[in-house]
Amino acid sequence: MEKRNIGIYLLIQFVWISALLCVRCVQIQDMMIESCSTECIVDELAISETATNYIPIETISSDQRIVDVDVLKKRADDEYEILTKIVEAEAGGEDIIGKMLVANVILNRVNNAAFPDSITEVVFQNSNGVYQFTPVSNGRFFKACASDSTIEAVNRVLKGEDVSGGALYFVSRKHADPERMKWFDDNLHFLFTYGGHEFFN
């Protein structure tokens, strides 16, 4: 009877140790996956250079490990839609260069430490109760439906075309509140005018 109890005890210990080893193996595997570089993840996704919904990984990733390709694609799709909608809302009446300029400013902000680090956060940034982009505050953004020209402009910018000269701000002087326009003139460096917008940094 005592030998039987010892046998059961040893069996329980063996099962317990085996379970601990399995858990440790899983933890080591997770650590190895976590150390995989962003470049590896991008390579695995095999995003085509001509994809119309491509957003650079630096724009959409966070400090957290990305493990779900579908989640990543959904986030990219959302960012792409927001970019096309804000370009349409801000520059729907402009030519393709005017639209590219607006898209460039959004991405310039994403890549500038003084602004949020995603397209969504840049477009919806609210400082002291004031949205950075008028179409967000007046609701025009939410009704915008991107034209073919807007989609072409955004795609060209996402493939690397930059016609902005580093601009971080733009404004339509004839539609701007005089006090707001004064802030642009007093605090920013004027770069150029194109179409209905003036561009600053």
HELIX and SHEET records of a PDB file:
HELIX    1   1 GLU A    2  GLU A   34  1                                  33    
HELIX    2   2 THR A   38  LEU A   45  1                                   8    
HELIX    3   3 ILE A   57  ILE A   60  1                                   4    
HELIX    4   4 VAL A   69  ALA A   91  1                                  23    
HELIX    5   5 ILE A   96  VAL A  110  1                                  15    
HELIX    6   6 ILE A  119  VAL A  123  1                                   5    
HELIX    7   7 THR A  134  ASN A  138  1                                   5    
HELIX    8   8 ARG A  140  LYS A  143  1                                   4    
HELIX    9   9 ASP A  148  LEU A  158  1                                  11    
HELIX   10  10 PRO A  178  ASN A  187  1                                  10    
SHEET    1   A 2 ASN A 126  SER A 127  0                                        
SHEET    2   A 2 VAL A 130  TYR A 131 -1                                        
SHEET    1   B 3 TYR A 169  VAL A 171  0                                        
SHEET    2   B 3 HIS A 197  PHE A 200 -1                                        
SHEET    3   B 3 PHE A 190  TYR A 194 -1                                        
END                                                                             
